Amino acid sequence: MRPREPFKWMAVGTIWFWLVAFALLPNLLVFVASFLQRGSDEFVAFAFTLGNYQRLLDPLYLGLLLDSFWLAAITTILCLLLGYPFAYLLTRMTPRWRPLLLLLVIIPFWTSSLVRTYAMVIVLKANGLLNQILLGLGLIDEPLELLYTEPAVILGMLYALLPFMILPLYATLEKLDHRLIEAARDLGAGQFTIFRRIIVPLTLPGIIAGSILTFLPGLGMFYVADLLGGAKALLVGNLIRDQFLSARDWPFGAAVSVMLTVLMGVLLAAYYLSSRRASRGVMP
């Protein structure tokens, strides 16, 4: 075991160096910049202020944040409604078909989400695939205005984020002890009661994990809002990008980024607490 000690410490040291240099320090710099002022000639002026966080309460930015949360929340709910039954049916499939269906879920990860978003543009535009099919079937008389709308943004985020909901749910549902369901059924519990009192509490960690993996990226997918929503739908990611690249107001962009980081911490804490409750078998 002795000869392996230097390799172990080198591997651990490399990982710690990577995390500190490329995760901790950049986030620390963003946190510090959020309390500084915008410089006239430089990116930041080293003067302490809380004005960047106070600007988040401005009706203009507050409305944009609330709209972003709304779009991300709708996308998360739709991903959950579609992903939960799919993941449950996936766990009930025979071992012969389960790997194939999992592969179909994972295949979208092999292609850039930006490329897939451009594919959605081809499908949704006025002379796109969807309108051509509807016109060919005689269901519509003229092309529908699908592109550059809020539903198009939601559909694009749903298409990009659905696998992130299915995989955590599948991992949780696969570990579900079906003997508990059989026992509840023997005791006279109905299907809805079994689902509400047993299945949902035991799979709550997967629900929260999938929601985190869809809600937070949904706030930052600015390219989806640009390509599918035009200037009609903006996300927090659009605001951060514009502050860093266009307005060159790095302190305010950093404040918005810190807000998202705090939100992520709150959601991770909720996931940790739900995991502990599920491991202890606590039922609501």
N, C-alpha and C positions, 0 to 999 in steps of 0.2 A: 504493500500500500504506500510505502514511502516514496518510491519513484514517481508516483502520480501526483504527489502534493504540489510540486511546482506548476504542473499543467493545470491543476484545479484552480490555484490562486491566479494564474495568468488568465484563465477563462473568465473567472469571476471578476477580476480587475478590468478586463476588457469590456465586459457588460456594464459594469458600474461607470467606467469612463464614457461609454457611449450614451448611457442614460443621462449622466450629468452634463456632458457637452452638447447633446442634441435634443434633450428634453427639458431638464431642469433649468439650465442657464437661459435658453430662449424664452421660456415661460416667465422666468424671473425678470428678464429684460422687458418683456411686454407688461408685466405687472408694475414695474417701476415707471415705465413710460406713461402708463395710464394716469399717473399723478403729476405729470409734468405739463408744461404749456407748449403750445405750438410756436415754433421759432419763425422769425421773419426770413432769415437766410439759411438756418439749419432746420433739420427735421423736428427737433425738440429744443426747447429752452429749459435750462435746469432751474426751474422755479416751481415750487410745490403748489398744487391747486386741486380742489375737488370739483372744479367746474365741468370736467369731462363726464363725470358720473351724473352731475346735475342736468347736463344736456340730454341724458337719456330720458328724463321726464318731460322734455319738450314735446308738445302735442304732435309735431311732425314726426319725430323719431319714435315716440311712444306708439303712435298709430302704426308705423312700419313694423315695429317689434311685435305688436299684437297681431297684425296681419300675418307675419311670419310664423308666429306660434300657432295661429289658427290653421294655416296651410299645413304645417308640420304635424299638428295634432290630427287633422282630418286624414292625412296620409298614413299616420301611425294606426289610427282606428281601422281604416280600410285594410291595411296590411294584416292587422290582427284578425279581422273578420274573415279574410281570405286564407290567411296562413294557418290559423288554429285548426280548422277542420281538415285542411290538407295535411298538416303534420300529424294529426290524429289518425287519419286514414292511412298515412304512410307507415305508421307503427303497426297497423293491423294488416298490412300487406304481407304476403308470403316472402320468405327470404329470397326467392327467385327474382321477384320484381322490385324489391326495395332498393337494391344498389342502382338499378337503372333509373328509377325515379329520383333518387338522390343526385345522380349524375346530371339529370335534366335541371335540377335546382341549382347546381353548382356551375353549370356551363356558362351562364351569363358573366361569372367572375373572370372568365378567360378573355373577355373583350372589354375594352375601356368603356366606362360609363358615358364618356363624352361621345364615343362613336355610336353607342346605343341611343343616345339622345338625338343625334342627327338622324338615326333611323326612324325615330318617332316623328321627326319633322316630315320625312318622306311619307309616312303613313297618314298624318293628320292635315297636311296642307290641302288647299282648295282642289287641286288636281291630283291629290294623293291617292294612295291605295284604298283607304276606307271610303272616301267619297265616290271613287270609281265603282267600288263594289255595290254601294247603296244605289247609285244611279243605274247600274246594270240590272239590279233586281227590281227597279221601278219603285223603290220605297221613298225616294225623294225626287223632286223635279229639278232642283238646282243644288250645287255644292253647299254643304254646311260650313259655317265659319267655326272650325274646330281649333285651328292654330291661333296662338296669341290670346288665349283665354285662360281664366283661372282653372277650369277643369282640365285643360291641357297640361298645366303645370302639375296639378295633383296626379294626373295619369302618368306623367313622366317620372315623378318621384316614386309613385307606386311601383312602376315597372323596374326602377333601379334598386329599390330598397326592399322589395318583397322577400328575396332570399335571406336578407339579414333578419327577418322575422321568423321565417320557416325553420332555419337551422337551430336556433336556441330552443324553440318550441319542440322540435323533434327530439333534441337531446334530453329535454325534461320529460316529455311524454313517454319516451322509450324506457325510462326508469320507473314509470308509474307501476305500482303494485296493484294489479287487477284483482287480487284476492279481496282487497278492500271494497271494490265495486260489487263483487259477487256477494260479500257479506252484507253490504247495505241493501242489495236487492232482496236477499233472503229475509231481511228484517222489515221488508215492506216499503222501502224508499222508492219513490218514483224516479224517472229519468232526470227530470229537472232538479230534484233535490240532490241526487247523486252528483250531478254536474256542478251544482252550486256549493255543496258542502264537502265534497271530496276531491273531484277532479281539479276544479279551479284553485283551491288552496294549495294543493300539492304541486301544481304546475305554475304557481305564481312567480317563482324565480325566473322561469323561462319567459313568462309574459313580460316581466319587467325588463329582463335582459334584451328581449327582442324590441321592446318599446324604446329602450335607450339607443339601440343600434339603428333604429329608424328615425326617431324624433330628432336627435342631435345632428346627424348628417343632413336631415331634411331642412334644418335651419340654414345650413351652409352651402347648399347645392345651387350656387348662383348661376352656373352655366345652364342649368335646367330652366330657371326663371328667364334667363336671357333668350335662349333658343326657342322655348315653347310659349313663354308668356310675353315676350317683347318688353315694352316699358310699362305694361299694365300690371304686372305682378312682380314684386320685389321681396327678397328674403334678407335675413340678417347677413348672410354671406355677401350679398350685393353691397350692403352698407359698408361692411368691413373692407371689401375690395376697393370700393370707390374712395374710402377715406385714406387708404394707404397709397393707391396708385393715381387717383385723379385729383382729389382735393389736397392730398399730401398733408393731411391732418393726422399724423401718426398717434398722438396722445388720445384723441377721441376714438380712433380705430382700435387702439389697445384697450381702452375702457370697455368697448363692446365685446372684444375678445375675452377679457377677464370675466365679464358677465356670463358669457357662454361657458367658461371654465367652471365658474361657481355653480351654474345650473347642472353641469355634468357631475360635479361632486355631490350635489343633492340627490340626483338620480342614482348614482352609484351607492350612496348610503342607503337609499330605499331598497336597492337590490340586495345589499348585504343583510339588512334586517329581515327581508322576506326570506332569504336563504336560510337564516338561522331559525326562523319560525317553522319553515318547512322541514328542516332537519330534525327539529324537536317534535314534529307531528302536531303542531298547534293548529287547531281548526277555528275559524271565526264563528 
